[in-house]
């Protein structure tokens, strides 16, 4: 992984140096600074995020920042940055956590929960805990509710550089 990242950085560095000699350098430099970020570089998890993502805790209902978020975009894994859910599949279940009736293809893995009853959902890429999935509740036509902790995700706006980077990350991992 490290070797791969290093290799990838070389041409960007060259571009950066050439760019610094051109007019409009500031704009180009900013763009390269983002691109230079290694694919796995999400900010370190804080204590609450680690409790949920690594130790499978559940954030208190109605406390999450994405509970009512409605803007178009993509929800990515807070730990590894892979795209998980589209805002198009988000709905307001009133349950207190962000709810989606579908995941992006291949983004989420289902596991029997340790409680022996529920189905746990984790990021298919890094295994980080997301929440639980329920079926047969009748909320939407798909009859599925991914009940996801806000702390397990980060939101990137539709059409943003961050969204493009997340999908590029997915492509390079495929
Ligand atoms: Zn992940």
Backbone and ligand atoms as CSV (ligand in chain L), in Angstrom:
chain,resi,resn,atom,element,x,y,z
A,1,UNK,N,N,0.849,-1.208,0.000
A,1,UNK,CA,C,0.000,0.000,0.000
A,1,UNK,C,C,0.877,1.249,0.000
A,2,UNK,N,N,1.856,1.291,0.897
A,2,UNK,CA,C,2.735,2.443,1.001
A,2,UNK,C,C,3.501,2.652,-0.306
A,3,UNK,N,N,4.003,1.546,-0.818
A,3,UNK,CA,C,4.784,1.571,-2.029
A,3,UNK,C,C,3.931,2.120,-3.178
A,4,UNK,N,N,2.722,1.647,-3.240
A,4,UNK,CA,C,1.781,2.033,-4.277
A,4,UNK,C,C,1.526,3.549,-4.222
A,5,UNK,N,N,1.276,4.035,-3.011
A,5,UNK,CA,C,0.980,5.453,-2.812
A,5,UNK,C,C,2.178,6.303,-3.241
A,6,UNK,N,N,3.356,5.852,-2.860
A,6,UNK,CA,C,4.573,6.579,-3.172
A,6,UNK,C,C,4.738,6.698,-4.683
A,7,UNK,N,N,4.530,5.597,-5.353
A,7,UNK,CA,C,4.658,5.539,-6.803
A,7,UNK,C,C,3.685,6.512,-7.466
A,8,UNK,N,N,2.479,6.534,-6.935
A,8,UNK,CA,C,1.411,7.380,-7.485
A,8,UNK,C,C,1.735,8.868,-7.288
A,9,UNK,N,N,2.447,9.166,-6.209
A,9,UNK,CA,C,2.738,10.564,-5.884
A,9,UNK,C,C,3.745,11.198,-6.837
A,10,UNK,N,N,4.584,10.399,-7.434
A,10,UNK,CA,C,5.680,10.959,-8.229
A,10,UNK,C,C,5.196,11.863,-9.367
A,11,UNK,N,N,4.315,11.352,-10.242
A,11,UNK,CA,C,3.871,12.242,-11.325
A,11,UNK,C,C,3.171,13.489,-10.812
A,12,UNK,N,N,2.458,13.368,-9.689
A,12,UNK,CA,C,1.752,14.524,-9.129
A,12,UNK,C,C,2.747,15.584,-8.677
A,13,UNK,N,N,3.866,15.110,-8.150
A,13,UNK,CA,C,4.905,16.033,-7.684
A,13,UNK,C,C,5.465,16.807,-8.874
A,14,UNK,N,N,5.705,16.082,-9.966
A,14,UNK,CA,C,6.229,16.712,-11.178
A,14,UNK,C,C,5.231,17.743,-11.692
A,15,UNK,N,N,3.973,17.348,-11.728
A,15,UNK,CA,C,2.914,18.274,-12.175
A,15,UNK,C,C,2.903,19.505,-11.282
A,16,UNK,N,N,3.066,19.266,-9.998
A,16,UNK,CA,C,3.048,20.348,-9.029
A,16,UNK,C,C,4.177,21.343,-9.283
A,17,UNK,N,N,5.347,20.818,-9.586
A,17,UNK,CA,C,6.507,21.682,-9.838
A,17,UNK,C,C,6.295,22.495,-11.125
A,18,UNK,N,N,5.818,21.818,-12.156
A,18,UNK,CA,C,5.544,22.510,-13.424
A,18,UNK,C,C,4.464,23.567,-13.202
A,19,UNK,N,N,3.448,23.158,-12.448
A,19,UNK,CA,C,2.323,24.071,-12.190
A,19,UNK,C,C,2.793,25.329,-11.478
A,20,UNK,N,N,3.814,25.173,-10.596
A,20,UNK,CA,C,4.283,26.315,-9.814
A,20,UNK,C,C,4.949,27.364,-10.699
A,21,UNK,N,N,5.347,26.968,-11.916
A,21,UNK,CA,C,6.008,27.894,-12.835
A,21,UNK,C,C,4.988,28.629,-13.714
A,22,UNK,N,N,3.750,28.174,-13.657
A,22,UNK,CA,C,2.716,28.745,-14.518
A,22,UNK,C,C,1.904,29.802,-13.781
A,23,UNK,N,N,1.308,30.709,-14.567
A,23,UNK,CA,C,0.370,31.638,-13.922
A,23,UNK,C,C,-0.848,30.855,-13.411
A,24,UNK,N,N,-1.512,31.374,-12.425
A,24,UNK,CA,C,-2.675,30.681,-11.863
A,24,UNK,C,C,-2.244,29.538,-10.973
A,25,UNK,N,N,-1.051,29.615,-10.472
A,25,UNK,CA,C,-0.415,28.570,-9.671
A,25,UNK,C,C,-1.233,28.201,-8.429
A,26,UNK,N,N,-1.776,29.194,-7.757
A,26,UNK,CA,C,-2.473,28.935,-6.490
A,26,UNK,C,C,-3.620,27.942,-6.673
A,27,UNK,N,N,-4.399,28.179,-7.711
A,27,UNK,CA,C,-5.555,27.313,-7.960
A,27,UNK,C,C,-5.103,25.870,-8.222
A,28,UNK,N,N,-4.106,25.732,-9.079
A,28,UNK,CA,C,-3.614,24.401,-9.443
A,28,UNK,C,C,-3.006,23.712,-8.222
A,29,UNK,N,N,-2.277,24.494,-7.441
A,29,UNK,CA,C,-1.616,23.918,-6.266
A,29,UNK,C,C,-2.658,23.346,-5.286
A,30,UNK,N,N,-3.731,24.084,-5.102
A,30,UNK,CA,C,-4.770,23.633,-4.177
A,30,UNK,C,C,-5.329,22.289,-4.642
A,31,UNK,N,N,-5.560,22.202,-5.941
A,31,UNK,CA,C,-6.124,20.974,-6.494
A,31,UNK,C,C,-5.157,19.790,-6.283
A,32,UNK,N,N,-3.875,20.045,-6.501
A,32,UNK,CA,C,-2.889,18.978,-6.337
A,32,UNK,C,C,-2.735,18.557,-4.884
A,33,UNK,N,N,-2.872,19.522,-3.990
A,33,UNK,CA,C,-2.742,19.192,-2.569
A,33,UNK,C,C,-3.796,18.163,-2.183
A,34,UNK,N,N,-4.992,18.306,-2.737
A,34,UNK,CA,C,-6.055,17.341,-2.438
A,34,UNK,C,C,-5.722,15.982,-3.053
A,35,UNK,N,N,-5.258,16.021,-4.303
A,35,UNK,CA,C,-4.969,14.782,-5.017
A,35,UNK,C,C,-3.807,14.031,-4.380
A,36,UNK,N,N,-2.911,14.769,-3.709
A,36,UNK,CA,C,-1.739,14.129,-3.091
A,36,UNK,C,C,-2.103,13.319,-1.850
A,37,UNK,N,N,-3.300,13.569,-1.331
A,37,UNK,CA,C,-3.722,12.836,-0.145
A,37,UNK,C,C,-3.818,11.349,-0.496
A,38,UNK,N,N,-3.148,10.461,0.251
A,38,UNK,CA,C,-3.233,9.032,-0.052
A,38,UNK,C,C,-4.682,8.556,-0.023
A,39,UNK,N,N,-4.960,7.517,-0.786
A,39,UNK,CA,C,-6.326,7.025,-0.939
A,39,UNK,C,C,-6.976,6.687,0.405
A,40,UNK,N,N,-6.167,6.230,1.348
A,40,UNK,CA,C,-6.736,5.790,2.618
A,40,UNK,C,C,-6.792,6.913,3.652
A,41,UNK,N,N,-6.388,8.109,3.267
A,41,UNK,CA,C,-6.255,9.172,4.266
A,41,UNK,C,C,-7.584,9.828,4.610
A,42,UNK,N,N,-8.277,9.263,5.557
A,42,UNK,CA,C,-9.406,9.940,6.180
A,42,UNK,C,C,-8.831,10.469,7.495
A,43,UNK,N,N,-9.392,11.540,8.032
A,43,UNK,CA,C,-8.877,12.038,9.308
A,43,UNK,C,C,-8.971,10.946,10.386
A,44,UNK,N,N,-8.078,10.958,11.390
A,44,UNK,CA,C,-8.143,9.940,12.450
A,44,UNK,C,C,-9.511,9.958,13.134
A,45,UNK,N,N,-9.948,8.799,13.603
A,45,UNK,CA,C,-11.248,8.709,14.273
A,45,UNK,C,C,-11.169,9.370,15.645
A,46,UNK,N,N,-12.197,10.128,16.011
A,46,UNK,CA,C,-12.241,10.627,17.388
A,46,UNK,C,C,-12.829,9.517,18.272
A,47,UNK,N,N,-12.934,9.791,19.567
A,47,UNK,CA,C,-13.352,8.735,20.511
A,47,UNK,C,C,-14.747,8.184,20.206
A,48,UNK,N,N,-15.687,9.076,19.921
A,48,UNK,CA,C,-17.065,8.621,19.652
A,48,UNK,C,C,-17.119,7.815,18.367
A,49,UNK,N,N,-16.406,8.260,17.359
A,49,UNK,CA,C,-16.389,7.533,16.086
A,49,UNK,C,C,-15.767,6.155,16.262
A,50,UNK,N,N,-14.668,6.089,17.009
A,50,UNK,CA,C,-13.995,4.809,17.239
A,50,UNK,C,C,-14.906,3.855,18.014
A,51,UNK,N,N,-15.647,4.392,18.977
A,51,UNK,CA,C,-16.546,3.541,19.777
A,51,UNK,C,C,-17.583,2.869,18.875
A,52,UNK,N,N,-18.091,3.616,17.901
A,52,UNK,CA,C,-19.106,3.076,16.997
A,52,UNK,C,C,-18.462,2.180,15.924
A,53,UNK,N,N,-17.464,2.724,15.237
A,53,UNK,CA,C,-16.899,2.037,14.067
A,53,UNK,C,C,-16.089,0.798,14.459
A,54,UNK,N,N,-15.313,0.913,15.521
A,54,UNK,CA,C,-14.444,-0.206,15.909
A,54,UNK,C,C,-15.084,-1.101,16.965
A,55,UNK,N,N,-15.837,-0.498,17.892
A,55,UNK,CA,C,-16.382,-1.287,19.003
A,55,UNK,C,C,-17.892,-1.488,18.931
A,56,UNK,N,N,-18.479,-1.125,17.793
A,56,UNK,CA,C,-19.885,-1.412,17.494
A,56,UNK,C,C,-20.873,-0.776,18.468
A,57,UNK,N,N,-20.506,0.362,19.026
A,57,UNK,CA,C,-21.461,1.096,19.867
A,57,UNK,C,C,-22.510,1.726,18.961
A,58,UNK,N,N,-23.616,2.198,19.551
A,58,UNK,CA,C,-24.663,2.881,18.789
A,58,UNK,C,C,-24.776,4.307,19.302
A,59,UNK,N,N,-24.750,5.264,18.371
A,59,UNK,CA,C,-24.901,6.657,18.799
A,59,UNK,C,C,-26.327,6.869,19.291
A,60,UNK,N,N,-26.537,7.805,20.223
A,60,UNK,CA,C,-27.899,8.030,20.722
A,60,UNK,C,C,-28.832,8.439,19.582
A,61,UNK,N,N,-30.101,7.987,19.603
A,61,UNK,CA,C,-31.036,8.360,18.538
A,61,UNK,C,C,-31.218,9.874,18.468
A,62,UNK,N,N,-31.460,10.372,17.284
A,62,UNK,CA,C,-31.692,11.791,17.011
A,62,UNK,C,C,-30.477,12.674,17.336
A,63,UNK,N,N,-29.328,12.064,17.529
A,63,UNK,CA,C,-28.126,12.838,17.862
A,63,UNK,C,C,-27.222,13.038,16.652
A,64,UNK,N,N,-27.401,12.227,15.615
A,64,UNK,CA,C,-26.454,12.228,14.508
A,64,UNK,C,C,-26.648,13.393,13.552
A,65,UNK,N,N,-25.535,13.845,12.970
A,65,UNK,CA,C,-25.630,15.016,12.097
A,65,UNK,C,C,-26.271,14.712,10.753
A,66,UNK,N,N,-26.404,13.453,10.382
A,66,UNK,CA,C,-27.019,13.140,9.091
A,66,UNK,C,C,-28.442,12.614,9.220
A,67,UNK,N,N,-28.979,12.686,10.431
A,67,UNK,CA,C,-30.321,12.157,10.658
A,67,UNK,C,C,-31.346,12.766,9.702
A,68,UNK,N,N,-31.257,14.077,9.507
A,68,UNK,CA,C,-32.240,14.725,8.633
A,68,UNK,C,C,-31.612,15.337,7.388
A,69,UNK,N,N,-30.363,15.021,7.168
A,69,UNK,CA,C,-29.676,15.590,6.010
A,69,UNK,C,C,-30.389,15.189,4.723
A,70,UNK,N,N,-30.640,16.166,3.858
A,70,UNK,CA,C,-31.371,15.838,2.636
A,70,UNK,C,C,-30.674,16.255,1.361
A,71,UNK,N,N,-29.492,16.839,1.451
A,71,UNK,CA,C,-28.818,17.319,0.240
A,71,UNK,C,C,-28.359,16.164,-0.648
A,72,UNK,N,N,-28.318,16.407,-1.958
A,72,UNK,CA,C,-27.854,15.351,-2.861
A,72,UNK,C,C,-26.357,15.108,-2.739
A,73,UNK,N,N,-25.986,13.857,-2.711
A,73,UNK,CA,C,-24.579,13.507,-2.598
A,73,UNK,C,C,-24.405,12.060,-2.199
A,74,UNK,N,N,-23.224,11.765,-1.674
A,74,UNK,CA,C,-22.881,10.384,-1.348
A,74,UNK,C,C,-22.376,10.311,0.095
A,75,UNK,N,N,-22.788,9.281,0.780
A,75,UNK,CA,C,-22.289,9.023,2.134
A,75,UNK,C,C,-21.148,8.013,2.011
A,76,UNK,N,N,-19.986,8.395,2.497
A,76,UNK,CA,C,-18.813,7.528,2.388
A,76,UNK,C,C,-18.430,6.995,3.764
A,77,UNK,N,N,-17.628,5.942,3.794
A,77,UNK,CA,C,-17.189,5.356,5.066
A,77,UNK,C,C,-16.290,6.350,5.788
A,78,UNK,N,N,-16.593,6.601,7.047
A,78,UNK,CA,C,-15.807,7.547,7.841
A,78,UNK,C,C,-14.379,7.027,8.058
A,79,UNK,N,N,-14.244,5.691,8.020
A,79,UNK,CA,C,-12.923,5.133,8.301
A,79,UNK,C,C,-12.037,5.011,7.047
A,80,UNK,N,N,-12.613,4.519,5.942
A,80,UNK,CA,C,-11.772,4.259,4.769
A,80,UNK,C,C,-12.116,5.114,3.555
A,81,UNK,N,N,-13.223,5.838,3.604
A,81,UNK,CA,C,-13.560,6.754,2.524
A,81,UNK,C,C,-14.259,6.143,1.325
A,82,UNK,N,N,-14.621,4.860,1.405
A,82,UNK,CA,C,-15.315,4.234,0.276
A,82,UNK,C,C,-16.778,4.695,0.237
A,83,UNK,N,N,-17.337,4.881,-0.970
A,83,UNK,CA,C,-18.748,5.255,-1.081
A,83,UNK,C,C,-19.642,4.136,-0.538
A,84,UNK,N,N,-20.632,4.494,0.286
A,84,UNK,CA,C,-21.526,3.497,0.889
A,84,UNK,C,C,-22.964,3.645,0.422
A,85,UNK,N,N,-23.474,4.877,0.510
A,85,UNK,CA,C,-24.897,5.116,0.224
A,85,UNK,C,C,-25.066,6.388,-0.597
A,86,UNK,N,N,-26.118,6.362,-1.442
A,86,UNK,CA,C,-26.483,7.561,-2.190
A,86,UNK,C,C,-27.609,8.279,-1.451
A,87,UNK,N,N,-27.589,9.603,-1.513
A,87,UNK,CA,C,-28.681,10.373,-0.897
A,87,UNK,C,C,-30.023,10.005,-1.541
A,88,UNK,N,N,-29.976,9.504,-2.785
A,88,UNK,CA,C,-31.213,9.119,-3.480
A,88,UNK,C,C,-31.916,7.952,-2.787
A,89,UNK,N,N,-31.190,7.176,-2.000
A,89,UNK,CA,C,-31.767,6.017,-1.309
A,89,UNK,C,C,-32.063,6.312,0.164
A,90,UNK,N,N,-31.908,7.574,0.558
A,90,UNK,CA,C,-32.125,7.959,1.960
A,90,UNK,C,C,-33.594,8.327,2.156
A,91,UNK,N,N,-34.141,7.944,3.267
A,91,UNK,CA,C,-35.516,8.339,3.579
A,91,UNK,C,C,-35.637,8.613,5.073
A,92,UNK,N,N,-36.686,9.356,5.418
A,92,UNK,CA,C,-36.877,9.700,6.823
A,92,UNK,C,C,-37.769,8.655,7.478
A,93,UNK,N,N,-37.136,7.790,8.275
A,93,UNK,CA,C,-37.893,6.714,8.917
A,93,UNK,C,C,-38.459,7.160,10.257
A,94,UNK,N,N,-37.937,8.281,10.785
A,94,UNK,CA,C,-38.368,8.748,12.096
A,94,UNK,C,C,-37.781,7.944,13.243
A,95,UNK,N,N,-36.851,7.037,12.926
A,95,UNK,CA,C,-36.303,6.155,13.962
A,95,UNK,C,C,-35.163,6.806,14.741
A,96,UNK,N,N,-34.634,7.927,14.242
A,96,UNK,CA,C,-33.575,8.621,14.970
A,96,UNK,C,C,-32.188,8.440,14.400
A,97,UNK,N,N,-32.087,7.623,13.362
A,97,UNK,CA,C,-30.795,7.426,12.691
A,97,UNK,C,C,-31.006,7.563,11.184
A,98,UNK,N,N,-29.954,7.939,10.467
A,98,UNK,CA,C,-30.077,7.986,9.010
A,98,UNK,C,C,-30.525,6.629,8.483
A,99,UNK,N,N,-31.477,6.666,7.550
A,99,UNK,CA,C,-32.037,5.423,7.010
A,99,UNK,C,C,-31.939,5.406,5.495
A,100,UNK,N,N,-31.548,4.269,4.966
A,100,UNK,CA,C,-31.440,4.087,3.521
A,100,UNK,C,C,-32.139,2.782,3.170
A,101,UNK,N,N,-32.785,2.754,1.980
A,101,UNK,CA,C,-33.419,1.486,1.604
A,101,UNK,C,C,-32.568,0.669,0.634
A,102,UNK,N,N,-31.366,1.168,0.324
A,102,UNK,CA,C,-30.430,0.385,-0.493
A,102,UNK,C,C,-29.027,0.928,-0.275
A,103,UNK,N,N,-28.041,0.058,-0.418
A,103,UNK,CA,C,-26.654,0.489,-0.365
A,103,UNK,C,C,-26.132,0.602,-1.792
A,104,UNK,N,N,-24.990,1.233,-1.985
A,104,UNK,CA,C,-24.367,1.228,-3.308
A,104,UNK,C,C,-23.885,-0.208,-3.563
A,105,UNK,N,N,-23.916,-0.640,-4.842
A,105,UNK,CA,C,-23.599,-2.054,-5.123
A,105,UNK,C,C,-22.269,-2.512,-4.509
A,106,UNK,N,N,-22.342,-3.564,-3.706
A,106,UNK,CA,C,-21.148,-4.165,-3.124
A,106,UNK,C,C,-20.502,-3.395,-1.982
A,107,UNK,N,N,-21.136,-2.305,-1.542
A,107,UNK,CA,C,-20.481,-1.432,-0.553
A,107,UNK,C,C,-20.625,-1.906,0.885
A,108,UNK,N,N,-21.663,-2.719,1.130
A,108,UNK,CA,C,-22.001,-3.066,2.519
A,108,UNK,C,C,-22.100,-4.582,2.676
A,109,UNK,N,N,-21.550,-5.083,3.777
A,109,UNK,CA,C,-21.613,-6.510,4.059
A,109,UNK,C,C,-22.563,-6.757,5.226
A,110,UNK,N,N,-23.334,-7.815,5.142
A,110,UNK,CA,C,-24.285,-8.159,6.216
A,110,UNK,C,C,-23.722,-9.314,7.037
A,111,UNK,N,N,-23.838,-9.199,8.346
A,111,UNK,CA,C,-23.337,-10.235,9.249
A,111,UNK,C,C,-24.383,-10.500,10.325
A,112,UNK,N,N,-24.461,-11.734,10.809
A,112,UNK,CA,C,-25.364,-11.971,11.943
A,112,UNK,C,C,-24.852,-11.175,13.144
A,113,UNK,N,N,-25.730,-10.429,13.785
A,113,UNK,CA,C,-25.304,-9.638,14.945
A,113,UNK,C,C,-24.995,-10.557,16.123
A,114,UNK,N,N,-24.126,-10.080,17.002
A,114,UNK,CA,C,-23.765,-10.846,18.193
A,114,UNK,C,C,-24.985,-11.097,19.077
A,115,UNK,N,N,-26.049,-10.300,18.924
A,115,UNK,CA,C,-27.246,-10.501,19.759
A,115,UNK,C,C,-28.095,-11.695,19.284
A,116,UNK,N,N,-27.694,-12.299,18.150
A,116,UNK,CA,C,-28.384,-13.494,17.668
A,116,UNK,C,C,-29.707,-13.206,16.971
A,117,UNK,N,N,-30.093,-11.926,16.868
A,117,UNK,CA,C,-31.384,-11.588,16.255
A,117,UNK,C,C,-31.238,-10.643,15.075
A,118,UNK,N,N,-30.506,-9.567,15.280
A,118,UNK,CA,C,-30.430,-8.553,14.226
A,118,UNK,C,C,-29.339,-8.897,13.212
A,119,UNK,N,N,-29.353,-8.156,12.096
A,119,UNK,CA,C,-28.312,-8.302,11.085
A,119,UNK,C,C,-27.444,-7.046,11.105
A,120,UNK,N,N,-26.191,-7.249,11.412
A,120,UNK,CA,C,-25.251,-6.120,11.454
A,120,UNK,C,C,-24.826,-5.757,10.035
A,121,UNK,N,N,-24.568,-4.487,9.791
A,121,UNK,CA,C,-23.992,-4.072,8.510
A,121,UNK,C,C,-22.642,-3.412,8.759
A,122,UNK,N,N,-21.679,-3.797,7.922
A,122,UNK,CA,C,-20.329,-3.232,8.027
A,122,UNK,C,C,-19.883,-2.774,6.639
A,123,UNK,N,N,-18.907,-1.877,6.613
A,123,UNK,CA,C,-18.311,-1.443,5.350
A,123,UNK,C,C,-17.623,-2.654,4.715
A,124,UNK,N,N,-17.962,-2.930,3.450
A,124,UNK,CA,C,-17.397,-4.111,2.783
A,124,UNK,C,C,-15.893,-3.956,2.582
A,125,UNK,N,N,-15.426,-2.736,2.592
A,125,UNK,CA,C,-14.023,-2.492,2.326
A,125,UNK,C,C,-13.143,-2.612,3.574
A,126,UNK,N,N,-13.550,-1.981,4.684
A,126,UNK,CA,C,-12.678,-1.973,5.875
A,126,UNK,C,C,-13.280,-2.730,7.057
A,127,UNK,N,N,-14.547,-3.137,6.953
A,127,UNK,CA,C,-15.175,-3.874,8.052
A,127,UNK,C,C,-15.677,-2.992,9.180
A,128,UNK,N,N,-15.582,-1.678,9.014
A,128,UNK,CA,C,-16.065,-0.756,10.047
A,128,UNK,C,C,-17.564,-0.919,10.268
A,129,UNK,N,N,-17.974,-0.857,11.546
A,129,UNK,CA,C,-19.392,-1.031,11.886
A,129,UNK,C,C,-20.206,0.160,11.380
A,130,UNK,N,N,-21.335,-0.146,10.733
A,130,UNK,CA,C,-22.226,0.910,10.238
A,130,UNK,C,C,-23.504,0.983,11.059
A,131,UNK,N,N,-24.101,-0.173,11.329
A,131,UNK,CA,C,-25.378,-0.212,12.046
A,131,UNK,C,C,-26.040,-1.552,11.838
A,132,UNK,N,N,-27.348,-1.521,11.548
A,132,UNK,CA,C,-28.097,-2.768,11.333
A,132,UNK,C,C,-29.040,-2.597,10.154
A,133,UNK,N,N,-29.420,-3.710,9.562
A,133,UNK,CA,C,-30.388,-3.655,8.462
A,133,UNK,C,C,-31.629,-4.444,8.852
A,134,UNK,N,N,-32.792,-3.855,8.522
A,134,UNK,CA,C,-34.073,-4.491,8.862
A,134,UNK,C,C,-34.900,-4.631,7.593
A,135,UNK,N,N,-35.627,-5.720,7.488
A,135,UNK,CA,C,-36.475,-5.932,6.317
A,135,UNK,C,C,-37.907,-6.185,6.744
A,136,UNK,N,N,-38.823,-5.905,5.815
A,136,UNK,CA,C,-40.228,-6.213,6.075
A,136,UNK,C,C,-40.951,-5.198,6.937
A,137,UNK,N,N,-40.421,-4.002,7.089
A,137,UNK,CA,C,-41.089,-2.989,7.916
A,137,UNK,C,C,-42.065,-2.135,7.109
A,138,UNK,N,N,-41.929,-2.201,5.776
A,138,UNK,CA,C,-42.870,-1.489,4.911
A,138,UNK,C,C,-42.650,0.012,4.766
A,139,UNK,N,N,-41.459,0.489,5.108
A,139,UNK,CA,C,-41.207,1.937,4.994
A,139,UNK,C,C,-41.220,2.403,3.533
A,140,UNK,N,N,-40.540,1.655,2.680
A,140,UNK,CA,C,-40.458,2.020,1.264
A,140,UNK,C,C,-40.753,0.775,0.420
A,141,UNK,N,N,-40.796,0.979,-0.880
A,141,UNK,CA,C,-41.086,-0.152,-1.780
A,141,UNK,C,C,-40.055,-1.273,-1.659
A,142,UNK,N,N,-38.813,-0.875,-1.382
A,142,UNK,CA,C,-37.765,-1.892,-1.259
A,142,UNK,C,C,-37.864,-2.653,0.055
A,143,UNK,N,N,-38.661,-2.128,0.974
A,143,UNK,CA,C,-38.964,-2.836,2.210
A,143,UNK,C,C,-37.715,-3.163,3.039
A,144,UNK,N,N,-36.740,-2.291,2.932
A,144,UNK,CA,C,-35.467,-2.495,3.615
A,144,UNK,C,C,-35.051,-1.191,4.288
A,145,UNK,N,N,-34.542,-1.291,5.495
A,145,UNK,CA,C,-34.048,-0.096,6.180
A,145,UNK,C,C,-32.642,-0.343,6.715
A,146,UNK,N,N,-31.672,0.306,6.092
A,146,UNK,CA,C,-30.325,0.315,6.642
A,146,UNK,C,C,-30.323,1.426,7.689
A,147,UNK,N,N,-30.171,1.045,8.939
A,147,UNK,CA,C,-30.184,1.991,10.048
A,147,UNK,C,C,-28.723,2.253,10.399
A,148,UNK,N,N,-28.230,3.430,9.994
A,148,UNK,CA,C,-26.785,3.673,10.009
A,148,UNK,C,C,-26.417,4.801,10.983
A,149,UNK,N,N,-25.382,4.591,11.742
A,149,UNK,CA,C,-24.880,5.649,12.616
A,149,UNK,C,C,-24.282,6.771,11.770
A,150,UNK,N,N,-24.649,8.018,12.092
A,150,UNK,CA,C,-24.033,9.162,11.395
A,150,UNK,C,C,-22.526,9.142,11.577
A,151,UNK,N,N,-22.087,8.724,12.774
A,151,UNK,CA,C,-20.652,8.729,13.086
A,151,UNK,C,C,-19.851,7.783,12.203
A,152,UNK,N,N,-20.527,6.811,11.577
A,152,UNK,CA,C,-19.820,5.860,10.715
A,152,UNK,C,C,-19.601,6.399,9.310
A,153,UNK,N,N,-20.192,7.572,9.034
A,153,UNK,CA,C,-20.153,8.076,7.661
A,153,UNK,C,C,-19.628,9.509,7.588
A,154,UNK,N,N,-19.260,9.886,6.361
A,154,UNK,CA,C,-18.979,11.285,6.043
A,154,UNK,C,C,-19.768,11.590,4.788
A,155,UNK,N,N,-20.286,12.818,4.691
A,155,UNK,CA,C,-21.101,13.176,3.528
A,155,UNK,C,C,-20.277,13.993,2.551
A,156,UNK,N,N,-20.344,13.627,1.274
A,156,UNK,CA,C,-19.690,14.435,0.233
A,156,UNK,C,C,-20.760,14.871,-0.773
A,157,UNK,N,N,-20.769,16.156,-1.071
A,157,UNK,CA,C,-21.795,16.735,-1.947
A,157,UNK,C,C,-21.711,16.220,-3.368
A,158,UNK,N,N,-22.864,16.133,-3.996
A,158,UNK,CA,C,-22.945,15.689,-5.388
A,158,UNK,C,C,-22.098,16.603,-6.273
A,159,UNK,N,N,-21.244,15.996,-7.078
A,159,UNK,CA,C,-20.429,16.754,-8.030
A,159,UNK,C,C,-19.173,17.369,-7.432
A,160,UNK,N,N,-18.953,17.206,-6.105
A,160,UNK,CA,C,-17.771,17.802,-5.468
A,160,UNK,C,C,-16.513,16.987,-5.779
A,161,UNK,N,N,-15.363,17.638,-5.582
A,161,UNK,CA,C,-14.082,16.936,-5.755
A,161,UNK,C,C,-14.013,15.735,-4.811
A,162,UNK,N,N,-14.503,15.934,-3.590
A,162,UNK,CA,C,-14.450,14.865,-2.584
A,162,UNK,C,C,-15.263,13.651,-3.040
A,163,UNK,N,N,-16.388,13.921,-3.713
A,163,UNK,CA,C,-17.203,12.804,-4.198
A,163,UNK,C,C,-16.474,12.076,-5.333
A,164,UNK,N,N,-15.862,12.872,-6.222
A,164,UNK,CA,C,-15.115,12.258,-7.338
A,164,UNK,C,C,-13.965,11.397,-6.798
A,165,UNK,N,N,-13.280,11.925,-5.777
A,165,UNK,CA,C,-12.165,11.173,-5.175
A,165,UNK,C,C,-12.651,9.859,-4.575
A,166,UNK,N,N,-13.821,9.907,-3.922
A,166,UNK,CA,C,-14.349,8.692,-3.286
A,166,UNK,C,C,-14.640,7.618,-4.336
A,167,UNK,N,N,-15.220,8.030,-5.468
A,167,UNK,CA,C,-15.527,7.044,-6.509
A,167,UNK,C,C,-14.264,6.581,-7.229
A,168,UNK,N,N,-13.273,7.463,-7.310
A,168,UNK,CA,C,-11.986,7.071,-7.901
A,168,UNK,C,C,-11.311,6.020,-7.012
A,169,UNK,N,N,-11.450,6.217,-5.713
A,169,UNK,CA,C,-10.907,5.273,-4.706
A,169,UNK,C,C,-11.554,3.912,-4.898
A,170,UNK,N,N,-12.858,3.928,-5.125
A,170,UNK,CA,C,-13.602,2.682,-5.320
A,170,UNK,C,C,-13.132,1.984,-6.609
A,171,UNK,N,N,-12.939,2.780,-7.656
A,171,UNK,CA,C,-12.485,2.224,-8.945
A,171,UNK,C,C,-11.111,1.570,-8.818
A,172,UNK,N,N,-10.208,2.248,-8.103
A,172,UNK,CA,C,-8.843,1.720,-7.999
A,172,UNK,C,C,-8.775,0.495,-7.100
A,173,UNK,N,N,-9.786,0.346,-6.229
A,173,UNK,CA,C,-9.813,-0.833,-5.350
A,173,UNK,C,C,-10.477,-2.017,-6.025
A,174,UNK,N,N,-11.272,-1.742,-7.060
A,174,UNK,CA,C,-12.052,-2.817,-7.712
A,174,UNK,C,C,-11.144,-3.748,-8.527
L,1,ZN,ZN,ZN,-14.774,1.477,5.296
